[in-house]
Structure formats: structure tokens, C-alpha cells
Amino acid sequence: MWVRVLGSAAGGGYPQWNCACPPCRAVRDGSRPARPRTQSSVAVSADRRRWFLLNASPDVRAQIESFPALHPAGGPDGARVVPLEAVLLTDAELDHTLGLLLLREGGGLVLHATEATHDTLRQGTSLLRTLEAYCPVEWRPVVPGVDVPLADGLSYRAFDVPTTKRARFRSGSREGRVVGYRLTDERSGRALVHLPVLQELTPQVRNELDGACLLVDGTCWSDDELIRLGLAGRTAREMGHLPISGPGGSLEQLARLPAERRIYVHVNNTNPILLEDAPERRTVEEHGMEVAVDGLDLEV
């Protein structure tokens, strides 16, 4: 399968519009090597003709424009025919769903989401009810543990990602509030795991990662990162994200996994691994991990 990382930053992008933390200052003034990033989203295809979007970020228009494979066909009969087949959501967070509203000009939208996510988007944020006033939305329920065919031998299996993060809009069931996706090319047996939100690497989650190319949550370097910078009063774990460093951090656990590649996505603007000359970045790379950039292409 073919994979394009459309956006590799966490909510707010990099630099974040209202932030003057050290990484944001550095990318703005060019004082250290760093590249701007848009908010997290990935495109996947089995044939480079039909594409599936993993989360729809607020930056989706610019991300589509940056990737010619997602451009409309053009011509009198296909002026607005686009190769985007469907959107698969990991959760109902705004930075993963606001882009749905920017896709309203299409003839319709196919949306894969769990019941918990669908409920939040309809009854909590009302995003789906707004979108449906502009275009039809076909909801395809995502059930963790069930294999779902997409196209040309490409299939996915969602898996539940436990979280204790407070539900901002609706409480409901914790099950299905956050999922990861294991996408498989049935012809080759190779797999991609998209896991941009991870609070705890449970045995059940770990089982889904073996042997895959892994795009995984790299939001914060340290658990108290935002507290130390005076930007928030909660730890990374309290916000639903496993930090990279420290005992039990994702770097310690993932470096030992038998994965094809291990790539951090959904990187927060405060995270020093965004600075290419930072010691934290060197530590990540010495452990066999990578840091995604916008426009990263993978063939899995």
C-alpha cells in the first residue's frame, strides 16, 4: 500500500499560532533547523487511485493541495471528481474532525467511525448535523476487532485504545472513544498501524503493532512538558498521551517492538524532537525511531 503523511503535528500545528515556546520561536526565526508542520492526517491507498483519509484535520485543504494524487480529475465530465473514497476517524477530537466541514462541497462523504465517535459528532459537537446540511454523509460503523474490506485488497481492523481523558462533550461508554487502525494489504500481508493517540501501551494494543509499519503518538517528549513551560496544568498522560521519554515512556517500550518502521506522528509544538539538532531528537533516532514530516511517503 502507499501512504502519505499529510500532516505530522498535533492540534494547533507547528508553529502554533498563539505560542512562543522554544520550538515555535526556533522555526519562526530560523535559529535552529526545524520544519513547519500541519495537523495530523494520513492518506492511504492500495492502487494510488482511490485514497482513504485517516482523520480530517483543520488543514485538510492545504494538505490535499500539497498532494497531487488527491487532486480532482478535471475535464468537463470530472471537474469535481476526487479520488477520496472515505474518511476513517480514530476519535472525535476537533483536530481530527474539523476538516470534515471543509469537505462539504463534495457530492457526499463516507465516514468510518465508532458508535462513540459518531455519537459525539452528532450530539456533542453537532459537527455531523452541520455537515449533513451541506452534503449526504454515509456512516459506516467501526467495530473494534472486525476486519473491514476497503478496496483492491486493502482492509482494516480497528482496535480499542483505552483512555481516561475526560470526555469534553459526552461521557457515554469509554469503549470506542479512541481507536487505532491496522491496515493490511491482503496481497502482500504487510500492514500499517495508525495510532496517533496513545495513553497506555496495553498488551492488547501491543499485539496489534507487531510486524507493522507504525505511525504512533509522539505528542510530548516528557510527561510534565506543558506544565514546565507554564502552558497547561495537566500532564501528557492526563491529556491522553503517553510521553516519549522516561520510565514506561513510548521510546523505551516501542524500541523493542518487532516493527518494520516506527515513526512518531501527532507531535506537539512544544516537543523538542521537532528541532533537528536537539539531543532529544538524536536519542529518538539512536533508538531506531523516526520523526515524521509533512509529505513523508511510505510504501508498505
N, C-alpha and C positions, 0 to 999 in steps of 0.2 A: 504494500500500500504506500501511497505518497502522503506525506504530512508536511504542512506548512504552519510554523508557529507565527500566527498573525500578530499577536501581542503577548509580551512576556512579563509585564509589570502587574502588580496588584492594583486594587482600586485606587483611582486617582492618577495612575500613570507615573512616569518618571521623566522629568521632574514633576512633582505635584504642584498645582497652580498656587497654593497658599503656603508652601513650605520652603524654609530656608535652612534645612538640616544640612550637614556637611556633604552628603552625596548630591543633594539637589543644587547646592551652591557650586559644586565642582563641575557638574555637567552644564550648568548655565554659563559659567565664566571660562570653561575650558582649562582650568588649572590642573586637572588630573584626567587621565584617559578614562572616558565613560561615554556611553551612547544612550540617547533618549529611548524610551520605550512606551508603547501604548499598552492599554489594559488587556488582561489575559484572555486569549481566544486562540483556538486551533482549528485548522481545516484539514479534513481527511478525505481521501478518495482511493478507490481501487483501480480506476481506469484513467484518471486525470481528466475526465469529462464531467462526471457527476460528483459533487462535493458535499460533504456534511460538516456543519459548523458545530464545534464543541464550545458552547456558551456564546452569547452575543453581547459583546462589550459595548459601552457607550462610544467607542472609537471604531465601530464596525464599518462605517462608510469609508473612512480613510484606509482601513485595513483591506477592504475589498479593492479599492483603487490601487493599492500597492501591489496587488497580486493579479496579473493579467488572466490567470486561469479562472478567476471568478467574474470576469467582465462579461456583460451581455453579448449575445451573438451578433447583434447588429443586422442591418439589411431590412427590407420592407416587411418581411414575414417574421423577423425575430428581433425587432428593435429592443424589446424588453424581455427577451428570453434569457434567463440567467441559469447557470449550471449549479445553483444552490438547491439541493434536494430537501434538506431538513436541518433543524437545529436540535442538538441534544444538550439538555441542561443538567449540570451537576447539582444545582441548588437554585434558590430564588433570590440570591443576593443581587442588589442593584447593579453592581459592576459586572455581573454575568448575564443580566437580563434586559437592561435598558436599551440595548441595541435592537431588541425585538421591535421597538416602536419605530426605529429607523428603517425597518424592512416593510413598513406598512404599504408602500406603493406597489408591491408585488401583487400578483393575482391571487395569492393565498400563501399560507405558511403551514408546514408540517412541523409539529413540535413534539419531541420526545421528552417527557418529564414524569417524575414520580407523582403519585397522588398528593403527597405532602407539598411538593413544589407547585403543582398545578393549583392546589387549594390556596396557597399563599398568594399566587399571582392573580387569582380571581377575587378572593375575598379579603385579602390583606392589602397588598399594594394596588389592587384594581388594575394592574398593568394589562392583563389579558382582556378585561372588559373594554378598556380603551382601545386596544389593538383591534378587537373584533368589530369596532365601529368603522374601521377603515378597510379591513380585508378578512376573509374567512380564515379561521385557524383550525387545523385538524390536530387534535390532541391524541397522541399515541402513548398510553400509559407505560411507564417504565417500572418493571417489577424486578427487584434485585434477585440475581441468581438465574434468570431466564435468558436463554440465548435468543437473540433477535436478528434475523437477516436484514441487511440494508440494500446492497446492490453488488452484482458481479463478484460474489464470493466473499464480500465483506460483511461481517456480523459483529454484534457487540453483546457483552454481558455486563450489566451494571452490578455493582456491589455496594452494600451499605457502608458508610463511613461514619462511625459513631461520633457525636458531638455533644458537648454540654453547653455550647454557646446559647445564650438566651435568644429565643425567637422574638424578633422585634415586632412582627405583625400578628402572627397567630401562633399559639403554642402547639396544639394538636399532638400527633404522635412524633416521637423522636425518630422512628424508623422512616427512612427515605428522605429525611430533611437534607442530607448530603449524601451523594453517591459518587463513586468513581466509575470509569468505564474501561473495560478491557476489550479492545477492538482486535479482531482476528481476521487475517487473510486466510480463508479456508483453503486456498490453493497451495500456499506455502507453509501454513501453520504458524507463521510469525505473528507476533502480537505487539500492540501498543497499549500502554496503560496511561490514561489521562486522569491525574489526581491532583488538581490544583488547590484542594482544601483538605488538610490532614491534621487532625488534632492528636491522634494516638495511633501508633503502628501496631494494631492488634494482630493476633495470629490469623484471624480471618482475612484482614486486609493484606497481610504479608503473603498469604497463599496466592493472592491474585497477581502479585508482582513478579513471581519467578519466571525467568526466561524472556521477559518482555523488554521492549524499549520503553523507558519510564520517564514520563513528564510529571514531575512531582512538586508539591508545595514547597516553595523556598521563601515564604513571606518575610520572616525575620531571622536575623543571624542569632540573636540571643533572646532569651525569654523576657528580659526586662528592658529591651531595646527602646521601646517607646516611652517607658517610664523614665529612664535615664536621660532621654532627650527632652523631657518635660512636655511631651506631645500627647500623652494619654495616661490614664490611671490604672490600666489593666495590662497584664502580661500577654505575651503572644498566645499561650495556651488558653487563657481566659477568653481570648477573642477567636478561638477555634483553630489555631495554627501551631503545629509542632515546630519549635525553633530548630535551626540548623545545628548550632553548637551546643556544647555542654553534655553532661552525662544523660544518656537517654535521648539526645537530640537526633535529628534525622540523619546527619552526616555519619555519626557513629553506627547507626543501625543499617543505613542503606548501602554504605561502602562494602558491606559483607554480602550483600544480596547477589545471587547469580542472575544478573540482568544484562541485556545486550548493551544498553547505554542508560545512564542515569543523569537526567537533565533537570535542573531547577527551573521552574516557571513560577508565575504569580509572585514575583519578587517585589517587596515593598520599597518605596523610595528611600527609606531610612537605612536599608540594608547595605553594609559596606562592600558586599561582594559585587555590587554594581560598579565599583571602582576597580578598573582592571589592574592597577598596581597595588591594590590593598593586600596586606598579609592574609586577611580572611579569604580573599579570592584564591591566593596561592594554596591555602590549606584545603579548600574545596577541590582544586584541581589535583593536588597531591594524593587525594583520596579517590581519584578516578571519577569524580563527579564533574558535570559541566554546568555552565550558566547560560540559559537561553538568551538569544537576542531576537528582536523582531525580524522576520524574514528568514529564520532558520528553516532549511529544507531537510527532510529526512526521507529516506527510502527504507521501509521496514518490510 
